[in-house]
Amino acid sequence: MTVLIVDESAKKRDELRASVEKTMPDAEFLSFDTSLGALAEARKKEIDIAFLSVEMPELGGLDLGEYLEEMYPLVNLIFLSGEKTFGYDALKLHASGYLLMPADDDAVRKELDDLRHPAAQKELKRVFAQTFGNFELFVDGKPVAFKYTKTKEIVAILINNRGAQTTNGEIIADLWEDDGDPEKKSSYLSNLRQDLQNTFSRLKLNGIILKQRGSMAIATDRIECDLYDWLEKKEKSKYKYIGDYMNQYSWPEFRHAELDEISYAMADEGY
């Protein structure tokens, strides 16, 4: 679990961390004296629990909480204040808790014992990628509808590459098999990337796509995928490979052949 603590006072941050560690000794802590610094870090790393001082300069704790909830719908927001004035505003944000400061160990423990989104709930990934048979991407149990069909194919390419950064040129080669004007295809790819960003932002899936200059990758730890599970667990996987893989596309032929070899080897070993 990643715990974010935001308060101007270093002493208050240290005291709160000490209290949290008594209940969650294995937690990873991120500590900031500004909301803007915390927000920048949260864009790079998913936050599970956020202790946010309401009275912060530049960007108040309530506003920071709203941004965090937009990025991570299952974040547990616990607001900190020396008075009850902001309790109603915190309630409107569906906060997990509200601590009157200074808070003792028991008060902190009670908040952690009654999180709005417990750890067990967060372990259930919202995104499932089906690669055996036809490729499909599901979010909260429903197929994702992209504006362009090739946007979905980009996701399939990234999942097939299993977390490796994939360049724009490689994506273009797979999508169009080097057919047509490369400059025109690059322009079309920009539209597809924008569709991908818009769709995932609408679904609050920030952090699923890891972008670098001129390339993209899928965050494999943020999704459940039949391919990944089968490769890791083999015969113990709840998913079974029976020779079909992303059937609607022609470019995964090498991965398809690799899966066949693994399947044959498993059969020879008596799995």
DOVEXGU-142971 format. One record per residue (C-alpha): residue in three letters; x, y, z. Coordinates in Angstrom, 3 decimals. Each point is the difference from the previous one (the first is absolute). Layout:
REM residues N
 code        X        Y        Z
  Ala        X        Y        Z
...
END
This chain:
REM residues 271
 code        X        Y        Z
  Met    0.000    0.000    0.000
  Thr    1.264    3.473   -0.894
  Val   -0.841    2.671    2.570
  Leu    0.207    3.699   -0.869
  Ile    0.307    2.587    2.795
  Val   -0.345    3.701   -0.847
  Asp    0.467    2.652    2.672
  Glu    2.118    3.138    0.253
  Ser    1.405   -1.094    3.362
  Ala    2.818   -2.559   -0.115
  Lys   -0.702   -0.849    3.649
  Lys   -3.652   -0.785   -0.709
  Arg    0.957   -2.121   -3.015
  Asp    2.508   -1.987    2.038
  Glu   -2.445   -0.526    2.867
  Leu   -2.742   -1.152   -2.342
  Arg    2.360   -2.373   -1.790
  Ala    1.031   -1.519    3.340
  Ser   -3.662   -0.557    0.884
  Val   -0.800   -1.595   -3.371
  Glu    3.039   -2.301    0.201
  Lys   -1.347   -1.526    3.211
  Thr   -2.976   -1.323   -1.991
  Met    1.661   -0.367   -3.422
  Pro    3.701   -0.769    0.552
  Asp    0.567   -1.041   -3.635
  Ala   -1.510    3.109   -1.586
  Glu    1.969    2.148   -2.436
  Phe   -0.121    3.680    0.979
  Leu    0.090    3.152   -2.117
  Ser    0.240    3.235    1.988
  Phe   -0.410    3.551   -1.344
  Asp   -0.245    3.495    1.416
  Thr   -1.805    1.310   -3.105
  Ser   -3.086   -1.240   -1.819
  Leu    1.534    0.730   -3.400
  Gly    3.006   -2.197    0.744
  Ala   -2.275   -2.773    1.192
  Leu   -2.154    0.274   -3.108
  Ala    3.027   -0.244   -2.288
  Glu    1.126   -3.188    1.727
  Ala   -3.517   -1.465   -0.032
  Arg   -0.032    0.278   -3.793
  Lys    2.900   -2.466   -0.048
  Lys   -0.988   -2.364    2.801
  Glu   -3.392   -1.319    1.075
  Ile   -1.102    1.095    3.470
  Asp   -1.984   -2.344    2.240
  Ile   -0.482    2.219    3.072
  Ala    0.402    3.783    0.120
  Phe    0.160    2.009    3.239
  Leu   -0.582    3.579   -1.169
  Ser    0.137    3.142    2.094
  Val   -2.985    2.114   -1.014
  Glu    1.695    3.334    0.662
  Met    2.746    0.036   -2.639
  Pro    1.220    3.010   -2.038
  Glu   -0.279    0.189   -3.818
  Leu   -2.018   -3.218   -0.256
  Gly   -2.208   -0.926    2.939
  Gly   -0.242   -3.525    1.303
  Leu   -3.599   -0.397   -1.147
  Asp    0.931    0.999   -3.547
  Leu    2.984   -2.349    0.081
  Gly   -2.298   -2.777    1.148
  Glu   -2.310    0.656   -2.931
  Tyr    2.911   -0.303   -2.431
  Leu    1.184   -3.221    1.626
  Glu   -3.477   -1.512   -0.189
  Glu   -0.208    0.848   -3.695
  Met    3.266   -1.852   -0.599
  Tyr   -0.644   -2.913    2.365
  Pro   -3.687   -0.643    0.730
  Leu    0.877   -2.492    2.761
  Val    2.284    2.346    1.945
  Asn   -0.810    0.359    3.699
  Leu   -0.095    3.714    0.872
  Ile    0.471    0.899    3.676
  Phe   -0.068    3.745    0.627
  Leu    1.855    1.711    2.830
  Ser   -1.138    3.164    1.739
  Gly    0.047    1.710    3.363
  Glu   -3.736    0.705   -0.237
  Lys   -3.227   -1.633   -1.165
  Thr   -0.865    2.758   -2.493
  Phe    1.013   -1.952   -3.097
  Gly   -1.745   -3.248    0.915
  Tyr   -2.913    0.530   -2.390
  Asp    2.311    0.800   -2.924
  Ala    1.957   -3.175    0.713
  Leu   -3.246   -1.971    0.077
  Lys   -0.894    1.278   -3.481
  Leu    3.274   -1.461   -1.288
  His   -0.991   -3.401    1.450
  Ala    3.014    0.163    2.289
  Ser    1.060   -3.075    1.914
  Gly    0.574    2.003    3.168
  Tyr    0.513    3.334    1.757
  Leu    2.541    0.396    2.792
  Leu   -0.066    2.871    2.478
  Met    3.609    0.923    0.670
  Pro    1.997   -0.733    1.996
  Ala   -1.154   -3.607   -0.282
  Asp    1.210   -2.791    2.259
  Asp    0.934   -3.534   -1.046
  Asp   -3.471   -1.375    0.770
  Ala   -1.724    2.567   -2.217
  Val    2.341   -0.775   -2.891
  Arg   -0.437   -3.741    0.471
  Lys   -3.799    0.303   -0.054
  Glu    0.157    1.809   -3.339
  Leu    2.312   -2.660   -1.454
  Asp   -2.213   -2.804    1.296
  Asp   -3.042    1.477   -1.747
  Leu    1.283    1.054   -3.433
  Arg   -2.590    0.815   -2.633
  His    1.948   -2.124   -2.507
  Pro    1.713   -2.874    1.864
  Ala    3.136   -1.649   -1.337
  Ala   -1.927   -3.118   -1.012
  Gln   -2.263    2.074   -2.237
  Lys    2.950    1.768   -1.629
  Glu    1.619   -3.322   -0.902
  Leu   -2.813   -0.587   -2.483
  Lys    1.325    1.649   -3.140
  Arg   -2.521    2.015   -2.008
  Val    1.559   -0.885   -3.348
  Phe   -0.034   -3.458   -1.584
  Ala    1.674   -0.746   -3.327
  Gln   -1.231   -3.084   -1.834
  Thr    2.565   -1.263   -2.500
  Phe   -0.995   -3.649   -0.390
  Gly   -2.445   -0.165   -2.899
  Asn   -0.880    3.488   -1.203
  Phe    1.625    2.926    1.775
  Glu   -2.282    2.066    2.227
  Leu    0.579    2.576    2.715
  Phe   -2.405    0.191    2.925
  Val   -0.297    2.686    2.676
  Asp   -2.245   -0.731    2.969
  Gly   -1.304   -3.012   -1.911
  Lys   -1.039    1.915   -3.143
  Pro    1.751    0.095   -3.403
  Val    1.739    3.319   -0.639
  Ala   -1.407    1.992   -2.922
  Phe    2.652    2.029   -1.808
  Lys   -0.738    2.591   -2.673
  Tyr    2.235   -1.825   -2.479
  Thr    0.385   -3.773   -0.343
  Lys    3.746    0.376   -0.451
  Thr    0.269    1.636    3.426
  Lys   -1.065   -3.320    1.483
  Glu    2.594   -1.690   -2.203
  Ile    2.710    2.258    1.463
  Val   -0.943   -1.265    3.461
  Ala    0.249   -3.565   -1.316
  Ile    3.500    0.732   -1.350
  Leu    1.153    1.424    3.330
  Ile   -1.428   -2.959    1.930
  Asn    1.630   -2.421   -2.433
  Asn    3.342    1.724    0.714
  Arg   -0.455   -0.637    3.723
  Gly    1.135    3.295    1.463
  Ala    2.802    0.754   -2.468
  Gln    0.112    3.522   -1.401
  Thr   -1.304   -0.129   -3.573
  Thr    1.009    2.741   -2.421
  Asn   -2.371    1.883   -2.256
  Gly    1.725   -1.584   -2.993
  Glu   -0.586   -3.497    1.355
  Ile   -3.654    0.778    0.656
  Ile   -0.434    1.380   -3.532
  Ala    1.672   -3.083   -1.491
  Asp   -2.405   -2.294    1.856
  Leu   -3.124    2.054   -0.676
  Trp    0.559    0.436   -3.723
  Glu    2.718   -2.544   -0.792
  Asp    2.107    2.726   -1.668
  Asp   -2.801    0.714   -2.470
  Gly   -0.542    3.592   -1.145
  Asp    1.502    3.429    0.644
  Pro    2.032   -0.027    3.274
  Glu   -0.545    3.729    0.588
  Lys   -3.748   -0.385   -0.368
  Lys    0.047   -3.009    2.335
  Ser    1.933    1.992    2.612
  Ser   -2.711    2.653   -0.065
  Tyr   -2.687   -2.674    0.372
  Leu    1.937   -1.547    2.892
  Ser   -0.132    3.342    1.825
  Asn   -3.794   -0.124   -0.216
  Leu    0.001   -3.554    1.310
  Arg    2.245    0.906    2.922
  Gln   -2.321    2.883    0.858
  Asp   -2.995   -2.348   -0.123
  Leu    1.850   -2.372    2.319
  Gln    0.745    2.787    2.461
  Asn   -3.541    1.387   -0.111
  Thr   -1.574   -3.418    0.504
  Phe    2.221   -0.985    2.916
  Ser   -0.378    3.426    1.629
  Arg   -3.782   -0.329   -0.224
  Leu    0.239   -3.417    1.659
  Lys    2.415    1.377    2.647
  Leu    2.785   -2.349   -1.059
  Asn    2.930    2.344    0.496
  Gly    3.305   -1.849    0.073
  Ile   -1.079   -2.977   -2.104
  Ile    2.032    1.263   -2.973
  Leu    3.632    0.879    0.721
  Lys    1.193    2.596   -2.491
  Gln    3.478    0.991   -1.059
  Arg    1.017    2.241   -2.870
  Gly   -1.060   -1.838   -3.150
  Ser   -1.047   -3.225    1.741
  Met   -2.581   -1.575    2.323
  Ala   -0.342   -3.024    2.265
  Ile   -2.725   -1.673    2.018
  Ala    0.292    0.038    3.811
  Thr   -0.223   -3.766    0.459
  Asp   -0.497    0.270    3.769
  Arg   -3.159    2.078   -0.466
  Ile   -1.954   -2.570   -2.028
  Glu   -1.092   -3.605    0.144
  Cys    0.755   -1.919   -3.183
  Asp   -0.577   -3.646   -0.907
  Leu    3.328   -0.095   -1.885
  Tyr    2.046    1.356    2.896
  Asp   -1.701   -2.260    2.534
  Trp    0.493   -3.120   -2.151
  Leu    3.669    0.740   -0.710
  Glu    0.651    0.514    3.704
  Lys   -2.021   -2.841    1.503
  Lys   -0.132   -2.508   -2.864
  Glu   -2.252   -2.926    0.997
  Lys   -1.103    1.806    3.167
  Ser   -1.439    2.923   -1.960
  Lys   -3.755    0.387   -0.088
  Tyr    0.383    0.830   -3.710
  Lys    0.760   -2.667   -2.601
  Tyr    1.773    0.506   -3.312
  Ile   -1.464   -2.314   -2.640
  Gly    1.664    1.342   -3.121
  Asp   -1.917    3.238   -0.593
  Tyr    1.644    3.364    0.555
  Met   -1.233    3.444   -1.093
  Asn   -1.710   -1.656   -2.936
  Gln   -1.120    3.192   -1.761
  Tyr    3.574    1.212   -0.544
  Ser    2.782   -1.371   -2.220
  Trp    3.033    1.703    1.583
  Pro    0.224   -2.160    3.225
  Glu    1.135   -3.068   -1.977
  Phe    3.366   -0.237    1.779
  Arg   -1.599    0.219    3.438
  His   -2.582   -2.559   -1.138
  Ala    2.770   -2.399   -1.009
  Glu    1.764    0.565    3.326
  Leu   -3.179   -0.845    1.918
  Asp   -0.426   -3.178   -2.048
  Glu    3.530   -1.084    0.898
  Ile   -0.618    0.643    3.686
  Ser   -3.273   -1.908   -0.189
  Tyr    1.674   -2.999   -1.707
  Ala    2.769    0.006    2.616
  Met   -2.582    0.016    2.784
  Ala   -1.769   -2.962   -1.610
  Asp    3.283   -1.927   -0.256
  Glu    0.632    0.634    3.693
  Gly   -3.402   -1.411    0.846
  Tyr   -1.805    3.219    0.921
END
